[in-house]
Amino acid sequence: MSALVYLIPAALFLGLLGLGAFLWALRSGQFDDLDGAAHRVLFDDDDGAAGPDPGAERKSSPDNGTRDRKSD
């Protein structure tokens, strides 16, 4: 029974912390564009904004690429 003295305030604190995090996310615009990311993955951007070539590090590696081999 004495454990409830600690558990009830801890549960209330965690609930208020979660509510505060949700309200912060709501006010900061996290839920404004729900469909944007879903549609963005469907279209290929060919403008070169993706960044450097992911294989560039492997090509210039002094160990001839043996470090990145997968045994699958």
N, C-alpha and C positions, 0 to 999 in steps of 0.2 A: 504494500500500500504506500510505503514511503517513496517508492520509485516513481509513483505518479506525480509527486511534487517536482521532479526533474523532467519527466517525460512530457507533461502537458505544456509547460512553458517552452520547451525545446520544439515541440510540434507547432505551436503557435508562431514561434520565431521563424521556423523554416517556411511555414505557409506564408507569412507576411513577406519574407525574403523572396519567395517565388512570385508572389503577386507584384511586388515592387519591380522585379526583373521583367515581368510581362508588361507592366505599364510603361517602363522605360523603353522597351522594344517597340511598343505601340506608338509612343510619342516620337521616337527617333526615325520612324518611317520604315521599319523592317518589314511591315506587311502591306506596303503601298502597292507594289507591283507583283502580284502572285503569279501571273501568267507570263511575265517577261522572260524569266529564266527557262521556263518550259519551252517557249518558242525559240529562244536563242540557240539552244542546242541543235535545233533542226536545220539551221542555216549555216552554210560554210562561208566564213569570211576569208576572201583571198587577198586581202590588202597587206598581208605580211605582219600583222599586229600580234601574231602568236608568239613572237620572241625568237630567240636563236634556235638553230638546228639542234634537236636533242641528241643527235648522233655525232655532233662535232667534238664532244669531249672524248668519245670512244675512238674517233679517227686519229686524234692527236695524242693518244695515250702511249707512253713509252713501253708498256708491257704488251703491246700488240692486241689488246682487247681481251686477254685471257681473264681479266678480273671480272668482266661483265657477262661471262657465259652462264647460261642456265642449263641445268641438267634435266629439265623436263622433257 
